[in-house]
Amino acid sequence: MYQVKFLPKEKWNGFSLNMDYSTDEYYDMSITLTDDGYEMKLKKLPADPPISHTSEEYDFPDSLYQDHWQAAEAYGIFDGETLIGAIEVCPEGWSNRLSVTELWVREEYRKNGVGKALMDHAKALCRERNHRAIILETQSCNANAVGFYLHEGFELIGFDSCCYTNADIERKEVRLDLGWYPEEWRGKDKRR
């Protein structure tokens, strides 16, 4: 349905991605110290009032080909001359994983298969290059993104309860790390 095209760094370096969103649900995180370890709970709850985040509130806005992703590659989908969605991936050589560093769909094109087409492309790259997993991060307050990734076969592989501030749990914005495994790598423990 959609054609995914390579976005060359020399043309798309620094292209700003508007990651604004609003949600009436979030994943509440709790961590409890018990006598024999820790108990962690992640539960979807209603957000009252709704939670909204805009690109302007962050010191580190999202864009393509940021300097710290030196081996990044970006791909996009167009409607005519307008970029309507993009995905950026970066290989993590030491662990043989492919990291999705950006996934963006223009707001008016969301829920029309653009994100799925981009993620399918990343999965194809993962298989072609024999990576053992795709990894990415999202936030516990971005329930739509979490739902999309779960629908795409991703699993929770970790979290960081102080990634953004020292009060991420209270702010309802915990970094969630998600992973997807190609069938040929599922359950294997080798790196290469």
C-alpha positions in Angstrom: 0.0 0.0 0.0 2.8 2.4 0.9 6.2 2.8 -0.7 9.1 3.2 1.8 12.0 5.3 0.5 15.5 5.8 1.9 16.0 9.3 3.2 19.7 10.3 2.5 21.5 12.0 5.4 22.8 14.9 3.3 19.2 16.0 2.6 17.3 15.0 5.8 19.9 15.7 8.5 18.1 17.7 11.2 14.6 17.3 9.8 12.4 18.1 12.8 9.8 15.5 13.9 6.7 16.8 15.7 6.1 14.3 18.4 3.1 16.1 20.1 0.4 13.8 21.6 -2.4 13.8 24.0 -3.8 10.7 25.7 -6.6 9.8 28.2 -4.8 6.7 29.3 -1.3 5.9 30.7 0.6 3.0 32.1 1.1 3.5 35.8 4.4 2.2 37.2 4.9 1.1 40.8 8.1 -0.4 42.3 7.8 -2.0 45.8 10.6 -3.3 47.9 9.6 -6.7 49.4 11.3 -9.0 51.9 12.7 -11.1 49.0 13.4 -8.5 46.3 11.3 -6.0 44.3 7.8 -6.1 42.9 7.1 -4.1 39.8 3.7 -3.4 38.4 2.8 -1.7 35.1 -1.0 -1.1 34.7 -3.0 0.8 32.2 -5.2 3.4 33.9 -7.4 6.4 32.8 -5.6 9.7 32.7 -7.7 12.4 34.4 -7.0 15.0 33.2 -5.6 13.8 29.9 -1.8 13.9 29.5 -0.4 16.0 26.7 3.2 16.5 25.7 4.6 18.8 23.0 8.0 18.9 21.3 8.6 22.4 22.7 8.7 21.2 26.3 11.8 19.1 25.8 15.4 20.4 25.6 16.2 17.6 23.2 13.7 17.8 20.3 13.4 14.8 18.0 15.0 15.0 14.5 16.5 12.8 12.0 20.2 11.9 11.9 21.2 13.3 15.3 25.0 13.3 15.8 25.0 10.6 18.5 23.4 8.1 16.1 26.4 7.9 13.8 25.3 4.8 11.8 21.7 5.8 11.6 19.6 5.3 8.4 16.2 7.0 7.9 13.3 5.8 5.7 10.1 7.6 4.8 6.7 7.5 3.2 5.5 10.4 1.1 2.1 11.7 -0.1 3.2 13.5 -3.2 6.2 15.6 -2.1 5.1 15.7 1.6 6.9 13.4 4.0 4.1 11.8 6.0 6.0 9.3 8.1 9.6 8.4 8.9 11.5 5.7 10.8 15.2 5.9 11.7 17.2 2.8 12.7 20.7 2.4 14.0 22.6 -0.9 14.4 23.9 -1.7 17.8 27.0 -3.7 16.8 28.2 -4.9 20.1 24.8 -6.6 20.8 23.7 -7.4 17.3 20.4 -5.5 17.7 18.7 -2.9 15.5 17.5 0.2 17.4 14.6 2.2 16.3 15.7 5.7 17.2 12.7 7.6 15.7 9.3 6.6 14.5 7.1 9.5 13.4 3.8 9.8 11.5 2.3 13.2 10.6 -0.8 13.5 12.9 -3.4 13.7 10.1 -2.1 10.3 8.7 -2.0 8.4 11.9 -4.1 5.2 12.2 -3.9 4.6 8.4 -1.2 2.0 8.2 1.8 4.4 7.8 3.4 3.4 11.1 2.9 -0.3 10.3 4.5 0.0 6.9 7.5 1.7 8.4 7.8 -0.9 11.2 7.4 -3.7 8.6 10.4 -2.1 6.8 12.5 -2.1 10.0 11.5 -5.8 10.6 12.6 -6.6 7.1 16.0 -4.8 7.6 16.4 -6.7 10.9 15.9 -10.1 9.1 18.0 -9.2 6.1 20.9 -8.1 8.2 20.5 -11.0 10.7 20.0 -8.8 13.8 18.8 -10.8 16.8 16.2 -8.1 17.9 14.7 -4.7 17.3 14.7 -2.4 20.4 13.1 0.9 21.0 11.9 3.2 23.8 8.7 4.9 24.5 7.0 6.5 27.5 4.5 5.0 29.9 2.2 8.0 29.3 2.1 7.5 25.5 -0.5 4.7 25.6 -1.2 4.9 21.9 2.5 4.2 21.1 2.6 1.4 23.6 -0.5 -0.1 22.1 0.9 0.1 18.6 4.2 -1.5 19.6 2.4 -4.3 21.5 0.2 -4.9 18.4 3.3 -5.1 16.3 4.7 -8.0 18.5 7.0 -6.0 20.8 7.4 -7.1 24.4 8.5 -5.1 27.5 12.2 -5.8 28.0 12.9 -3.2 30.6 12.3 0.3 31.9 14.1 3.3 33.4 12.3 5.0 36.2 14.6 8.1 36.3 15.4 8.6 32.6 13.9 12.0 32.1 13.7 13.4 35.7 14.1 12.0 39.2 10.3 11.9 39.5 9.3 10.0 36.4 7.0 7.6 38.2 5.1 10.4 39.9 5.0 12.4 36.6 3.6 9.3 34.9 6.3 9.4 32.2 8.6 6.3 32.7 10.8 5.2 29.9 9.7 1.8 28.6 12.1 -0.4 26.6 10.5 -2.7 24.2 11.9 -5.5 22.0 10.9 -7.6 19.0 12.5 -10.8 18.0 12.6 -12.3 14.5 11.3 -15.9 14.6 14.7 -17.3 13.6 16.3 -15.7 16.7 13.5 -16.3 19.2 14.9 -18.2 22.3 18.5 -18.2 21.0 21.3 -17.0 23.3 24.0 -16.4 20.8 25.0 -12.9 19.8 26.0 -13.3 16.1 
